[in-house]
Amino acid sequence: MKPLSVIFEGDNLRYLTELRGSPLSRLFYNKATILLNEFGRFLSFYALRYYFGPLFLIIFFPLWILGITDLIMRKKWKIFVMLLLAGIPVYLFDKRELLFLAPIALVYLYIAGAGLIYLIKLIKKWQNKK
């Protein structure tokens, strides 16, 4: 497990100290920029391509979108908190292996399942109107 202080070591710290004199370098190589880069790397672990391949992406992505909208409409924020918490070990260990990505994949499957249930409710509602 890597500590969070590793963000400011190595190449990142070199960028901060190497060009410290000029105002332009302070604009591009500051601690906020490094933190934003690390936050972007943290969000990269949530990319759907790791969890759903091209074939499954066609099937699960519409259900996933429906699930996201349903969970937001019903204000089920705990699922999104669980999703963020599931990504922290993946980020800290910096491993893109199935063992580490499994918690995120399970939450994604739960969201897709919520989307399937929402789709079934919409179909029943549409059939009752006929």
FIPAMI-704780 format. One record per residue: residue in one letter; x, y, z of N, C-alpha, C, O in turn. Coordinates in steps of 0.2 Angstrom, whole numbers, plus 5000, padded with zeros to 4 digits. Layout:
<atoms>
(atom a; (X; Y; Z); (X; Y; Z); (X; Y; Z); (X; Y; Z)),
...
</atoms>
This chain:
<atoms>
(atom m; (5004; 4994; 5000); (5000; 5000; 5000); (5004; 5006; 5000); (5009; 5007; 5004)),
(atom k; (5003; 5011; 4996); (5007; 5017; 4995); (5004; 5022; 5000); (4998; 5023; 4999)),
(atom p; (5008; 5026; 5003); (5005; 5031; 5007); (5004; 5037; 5003); (5006; 5038; 4997)),
(atom l; (4999; 5042; 5005); (4997; 5047; 5001); (5003; 5052; 5000); (5003; 5057; 4996)),
(atom s; (5008; 5052; 5005); (5014; 5057; 5004); (5018; 5055; 4998); (5022; 5060; 4995)),
(atom v; (5017; 5050; 4994); (5020; 5048; 4988); (5018; 5053; 4983); (5022; 5053; 4977)),
(atom i; (5013; 5056; 4983); (5010; 5061; 4978); (5016; 5066; 4977); (5017; 5068; 4971)),
(atom f; (5019; 5068; 4982); (5024; 5074; 4982); (5031; 5071; 4982); (5035; 5075; 4984)),
(atom e; (5032; 5065; 4979); (5039; 5063; 4979); (5041; 5061; 4971); (5036; 5061; 4967)),
(atom g; (5047; 5060; 4970); (5049; 5058; 4964); (5048; 5064; 4958); (5050; 5069; 4960)),
(atom d; (5046; 5062; 4953); (5045; 5066; 4947); (5040; 5072; 4949); (5042; 5078; 4947)),
(atom n; (5035; 5071; 4953); (5031; 5076; 4954); (5034; 5082; 4958); (5033; 5088; 4957)),
(atom l; (5038; 5080; 4963); (5042; 5085; 4967); (5047; 5088; 4963); (5049; 5094; 4964)),
(atom r; (5050; 5084; 4958); (5055; 5087; 4954); (5052; 5093; 4950); (5055; 5098; 4949)),
(atom y; (5046; 5092; 4948); (5043; 5097; 4944); (5042; 5104; 4948); (5042; 5109; 4946)),
(atom l; (5040; 5102; 4955); (5039; 5108; 4959); (5046; 5112; 4961); (5045; 5118; 4961)),
(atom t; (5051; 5108; 4961); (5057; 5112; 4963); (5062; 5114; 4957); (5066; 5119; 4958)),
(atom e; (5061; 5111; 4952); (5066; 5112; 4946); (5064; 5119; 4943); (5069; 5122; 4942)),
(atom l; (5058; 5121; 4942); (5056; 5127; 4939); (5053; 5132; 4943); (5048; 5135; 4941)),
(atom r; (5055; 5132; 4949); (5052; 5136; 4955); (5052; 5143; 4953); (5048; 5147; 4956)),
(atom g; (5057; 5146; 4950); (5058; 5153; 4949); (5053; 5156; 4945); (5051; 5162; 4947)),
(atom s; (5051; 5154; 4939); (5047; 5157; 4935); (5040; 5157; 4937); (5037; 5152; 4939)),
(atom p; (5036; 5163; 4936); (5029; 5162; 4937); (5025; 5158; 4933); (5020; 5155; 4935)),
(atom l; (5027; 5156; 4927); (5024; 5152; 4923); (5024; 5145; 4925); (5019; 5141; 4925)),
(atom s; (5030; 5143; 4928); (5031; 5136; 4931); (5026; 5135; 4937); (5024; 5130; 4938)),
(atom r; (5026; 5141; 4941); (5021; 5140; 4947); (5014; 5139; 4945); (5010; 5136; 4948)),
(atom l; (5012; 5141; 4939); (5005; 5141; 4937); (5004; 5133; 4934); (4999; 5131; 4936)),
(atom f; (5009; 5130; 4931); (5008; 5124; 4928); (5010; 5118; 4933); (5008; 5112; 4933)),
(atom y; (5015; 5119; 4937); (5018; 5114; 4941); (5017; 5116; 4949); (5022; 5117; 4952)),
(atom n; (5011; 5116; 4951); (5010; 5117; 4958); (5007; 5111; 4961); (5005; 5106; 4958)),
(atom k; (5006; 5111; 4968); (5003; 5106; 4971); (4996; 5105; 4969); (4993; 5099; 4969)),
(atom a; (4992; 5110; 4968); (4985; 5109; 4966); (4985; 5105; 4959); (4980; 5101; 4958)),
(atom t; (4989; 5106; 4955); (4989; 5103; 4948); (4991; 5095; 4949); (4988; 5091; 4946)),
(atom i; (4996; 5094; 4954); (4997; 5087; 4955); (4991; 5084; 4959); (4990; 5078; 4957)),
(atom l; (4988; 5087; 4963); (4982; 5084; 4966); (4977; 5083; 4961); (4973; 5078; 4962)),
(atom l; (4976; 5087; 4956); (4971; 5086; 4951); (4973; 5080; 4947); (4968; 5076; 4945)),
(atom n; (4979; 5080; 4945); (4981; 5074; 4941); (4980; 5067; 4945); (4978; 5062; 4942)),
(atom e; (4981; 5067; 4952); (4980; 5061; 4956); (4973; 5060; 4956); (4970; 5054; 4956)),
(atom f; (4968; 5065; 4957); (4961; 5064; 4957); (4959; 5061; 4950); (4954; 5057; 4950)),
(atom g; (4962; 5063; 4945); (4960; 5061; 4938); (4962; 5053; 4938); (4958; 5049; 4935)),
(atom r; (4968; 5052; 4941); (4970; 5045; 4941); (4965; 5040; 4945); (4964; 5035; 4944)),
(atom f; (4963; 5043; 4951); (4958; 5040; 4955); (4951; 5039; 4951); (4949; 5033; 4952)),
(atom l; (4949; 5043; 4947); (4943; 5043; 4944); (4944; 5038; 4938); (4939; 5035; 4935)),
(atom s; (4950; 5037; 4936); (4951; 5032; 4930); (4950; 5025; 4932); (4948; 5021; 4928)),
(atom f; (4950; 5023; 4938); (4948; 5017; 4941); (4941; 5015; 4940); (4939; 5009; 4940)),
(atom y; (4937; 5020; 4939); (4929; 5019; 4938); (4927; 5019; 4931); (4921; 5019; 4929)),
(atom a; (4932; 5018; 4926); (4931; 5018; 4919); (4927; 5012; 4917); (4929; 5006; 4920)),
(atom l; (4921; 5012; 4914); (4917; 5007; 4912); (4921; 5001; 4908); (4919; 4995; 4908)),
(atom r; (4926; 5003; 4904); (4929; 4998; 4900); (4933; 4993; 4904); (4934; 4987; 4901)),
(atom y; (4934; 4994; 4910); (4937; 4989; 4914); (4932; 4984; 4917); (4934; 4978; 4918)),
(atom y; (4926; 4986; 4917); (4921; 4981; 4920); (4916; 4978; 4915); (4914; 4972; 4916)),
(atom f; (4915; 4982; 4910); (4911; 4979; 4904); (4914; 4979; 4898); (4917; 4984; 4896)),
(atom g; (4915; 4973; 4895); (4919; 4973; 4888); (4914; 4976; 4883); (4908; 4978; 4885)),
(atom p; (4916; 4976; 4877); (4912; 4979; 4871); (4905; 4975; 4871); (4900; 4979; 4870)),
(atom l; (4905; 4969; 4871); (4898; 4966; 4871); (4894; 4967; 4877); (4888; 4969; 4876)),
(atom f; (4897; 4967; 4883); (4893; 4968; 4889); (4891; 4975; 4889); (4886; 4977; 4892)),
(atom l; (4895; 4980; 4886); (4894; 4987; 4887); (4887; 4989; 4883); (4884; 4993; 4885)),
(atom i; (4886; 4985; 4878); (4880; 4986; 4874); (4874; 4984; 4878); (4869; 4988; 4877)),
(atom i; (4874; 4979; 4882); (4869; 4977; 4886); (4868; 4981; 4892); (4863; 4983; 4894)),
(atom f; (4874; 4981; 4896); (4873; 4984; 4903); (4873; 4992; 4903); (4870; 4995; 4908)),
(atom f; (4876; 4995; 4898); (4877; 5002; 4898); (4870; 5006; 4899); (4869; 5010; 4903)),
(atom p; (4865; 5004; 4894); (4858; 5007; 4895); (4855; 5006; 4902); (4852; 5010; 4905)),
(atom l; (4856; 5000; 4904); (4853; 4998; 4911); (4857; 5002; 4916); (4854; 5004; 4921)),
(atom w; (4863; 5003; 4915); (4867; 5007; 4920); (4865; 5014; 4920); (4864; 5017; 4926)),
(atom i; (4864; 5017; 4915); (4861; 5024; 4914); (4854; 5024; 4918); (4853; 5029; 4921)),
(atom l; (4850; 5019; 4916); (4843; 5019; 4919); (4844; 5018; 4927); (4840; 5022; 4931)),
(atom g; (4848; 5014; 4929); (4849; 5013; 4936); (4852; 5019; 4940); (4850; 5021; 4945)),
(atom i; (4856; 5023; 4936); (4859; 5029; 4939); (4853; 5034; 4940); (4853; 5038; 4945)),
(atom t; (4849; 5035; 4935); (4844; 5040; 4935); (4839; 5038; 4940); (4836; 5042; 4944)),
(atom d; (4837; 5031; 4941); (4832; 5029; 4946); (4835; 5030; 4953); (4831; 5033; 4957)),
(atom l; (4841; 5029; 4954); (4844; 5030; 4961); (4845; 5037; 4962); (4844; 5039; 4968)),
(atom i; (4846; 5042; 4957); (4846; 5049; 4959); (4839; 5051; 4960); (4838; 5055; 4965)),
(atom m; (4834; 5049; 4956); (4827; 5051; 4957); (4824; 5049; 4964); (4821; 5052; 4968)),
(atom r; (4826; 5043; 4966); (4824; 5040; 4973); (4829; 5042; 4979); (4828; 5041; 4984)),
(atom k; (4834; 5046; 4977); (4839; 5049; 4982); (4842; 5044; 4986); (4843; 5044; 4992)),
(atom k; (4845; 5039; 4983); (4848; 5033; 4986); (4856; 5035; 4985); (4860; 5032; 4981)),
(atom w; (4858; 5039; 4990); (4865; 5042; 4989); (4870; 5037; 4992); (4876; 5037; 4991)),
(atom k; (4868; 5032; 4996); (4872; 5027; 4999); (4876; 5023; 4994); (4881; 5021; 4995)),
(atom i; (4872; 5022; 4989); (4875; 5018; 4983); (4881; 5021; 4980); (4887; 5018; 4979)),
(atom f; (4881; 5028; 4979); (4886; 5032; 4977); (4892; 5033; 4982); (4898; 5033; 4980)),
(atom v; (4890; 5033; 4988); (4895; 5033; 4993); (4899; 5026; 4993); (4905; 5026; 4994)),
(atom m; (4895; 5021; 4993); (4899; 5014; 4992); (4903; 5014; 4986); (4909; 5011; 4987)),
(atom l; (4901; 5017; 4981); (4905; 5016; 4975); (4912; 5020; 4976); (4917; 5018; 4974)),
(atom l; (4911; 5026; 4979); (4917; 5030; 4980); (4922; 5026; 4985); (4928; 5026; 4984)),
(atom l; (4919; 5023; 4990); (4923; 5020; 4995); (4926; 5013; 4992); (4932; 5011; 4994)),
(atom a; (4923; 5010; 4988); (4926; 5004; 4984); (4932; 5006; 4980); (4936; 5001; 4979)),
(atom g; (4932; 5012; 4978); (4938; 5014; 4974); (4944; 5016; 4978); (4950; 5016; 4975)),
(atom i; (4944; 5017; 4984); (4949; 5019; 4988); (4955; 5014; 4989); (4961; 5015; 4987)),
(atom p; (4953; 5007; 4990); (4958; 5002; 4990); (4962; 5001; 4984); (4968; 5000; 4983)),
(atom v; (4958; 5002; 4978); (4961; 5001; 4971); (4966; 5007; 4970); (4971; 5005; 4967)),
(atom y; (4964; 5013; 4972); (4969; 5018; 4971); (4975; 5018; 4976); (4981; 5019; 4973)),
(atom l; (4974; 5016; 4982); (4980; 5015; 4986); (4985; 5010; 4985); (4991; 5011; 4985)),
(atom f; (4982; 5004; 4982); (4986; 4999; 4980); (4989; 4999; 4973); (4993; 4996; 4971)),
(atom d; (4985; 5003; 4969); (4987; 5005; 4962); (4987; 4998; 4958); (4992; 4997; 4954)),
(atom k; (4982; 4994; 4959); (4982; 4988; 4955); (4975; 4987; 4951); (4970; 4989; 4954)),
(atom r; (4976; 4986; 4945); (4970; 4985; 4941); (4969; 4977; 4940); (4969; 4975; 4934)),
(atom e; (4968; 4974; 4945); (4967; 4967; 4945); (4960; 4965; 4947); (4957; 4969; 4950)),
(atom l; (4957; 4960; 4945); (4950; 4958; 4946); (4949; 4958; 4954); (4943; 4960; 4956)),
(atom l; (4953; 4956; 4958); (4952; 4956; 4965); (4951; 4963; 4968); (4946; 4963; 4972)),
(atom f; (4955; 4967; 4965); (4954; 4974; 4968); (4948; 4978; 4965); (4945; 4982; 4968)),
(atom l; (4946; 4976; 4958); (4941; 4979; 4955); (4934; 4976; 4956); (4929; 4979; 4954)),
(atom a; (4934; 4970; 4959); (4928; 4967; 4961); (4923; 4971; 4965); (4917; 4971; 4963)),
(atom p; (4925; 4975; 4970); (4919; 4979; 4973); (4916; 4984; 4969); (4910; 4985; 4970)),
(atom i; (4920; 4987; 4965); (4917; 4992; 4960); (4913; 4989; 4955); (4907; 4991; 4954)),
(atom a; (4915; 4983; 4953); (4911; 4979; 4948); (4904; 4977; 4951); (4899; 4977; 4948)),
(atom l; (4904; 4975; 4957); (4898; 4973; 4961); (4893; 4979; 4961); (4887; 4978; 4961)),
(atom v; (4896; 4985; 4963); (4891; 4991; 4964); (4889; 4993; 4957); (4883; 4995; 4956)),
(atom y; (4893; 4992; 4952); (4891; 4993; 4945); (4885; 4989; 4943); (4880; 4990; 4940)),
(atom l; (4886; 4982; 4945); (4881; 4977; 4943); (4874; 4979; 4947); (4869; 4978; 4944)),
(atom y; (4875; 4981; 4953); (4869; 4983; 4957); (4865; 4989; 4954); (4859; 4989; 4953)),
(atom i; (4869; 4994; 4951); (4866; 4999; 4948); (4863; 4997; 4941); (4857; 4999; 4940)),
(atom a; (4866; 4992; 4938); (4863; 4990; 4932); (4856; 4986; 4933); (4852; 4986; 4930)),
(atom g; (4857; 4982; 4939); (4851; 4978; 4941); (4845; 4983; 4943); (4839; 4982; 4942)),
(atom a; (4847; 4989; 4946); (4842; 4994; 4948); (4839; 4997; 4942); (4833; 4998; 4941)),
(atom g; (4843; 4997; 4936); (4841; 5000; 4930); (4836; 4995; 4927); (4831; 4997; 4924)),
(atom l; (4837; 4988; 4927); (4833; 4983; 4925); (4826; 4983; 4928); (4821; 4983; 4925)),
(atom i; (4826; 4984; 4935); (4820; 4984; 4938); (4816; 4991; 4936); (4810; 4990; 4936)),
(atom y; (4819; 4996; 4935); (4816; 5002; 4933); (4813; 5002; 4926); (4808; 5004; 4925)),
(atom l; (4817; 4998; 4922); (4814; 4997; 4915); (4808; 4993; 4915); (4803; 4994; 4912)),
(atom i; (4808; 4988; 4919); (4802; 4983; 4920); (4796; 4987; 4923); (4791; 4987; 4920)),
(atom k; (4797; 4992; 4927); (4792; 4996; 4930); (4789; 5001; 4925); (4783; 5002; 4924)),
(atom l; (4794; 5003; 4920); (4792; 5008; 4915); (4788; 5004; 4910); (4783; 5007; 4907)),
(atom i; (4790; 4998; 4908); (4786; 4994; 4903); (4779; 4992; 4906); (4774; 4993; 4903)),
(atom k; (4778; 4990; 4913); (4772; 4989; 4916); (4767; 4995; 4916); (4761; 4995; 4915)),
(atom k; (4770; 5001; 4917); (4767; 5007; 4917); (4764; 5009; 4910); (4758; 5011; 4910)),
(atom w; (4768; 5008; 4905); (4766; 5009; 4898); (4761; 5004; 4896); (4756; 5006; 4893)),
(atom q; (4761; 4998; 4898); (4756; 4993; 4897); (4749; 4994; 4900); (4744; 4993; 4897)),
(atom n; (4750; 4997; 4906); (4743; 4999; 4910); (4740; 5005; 4906); (4734; 5005; 4907)),
(atom k; (4744; 5009; 4903); (4741; 5015; 4900); (4737; 5013; 4894); (4732; 5017; 4892)),
(atom k; (4739; 5007; 4891); (4736; 5005; 4884); (4729; 5003; 4885); (4725; 5001; 4881)),
</atoms>
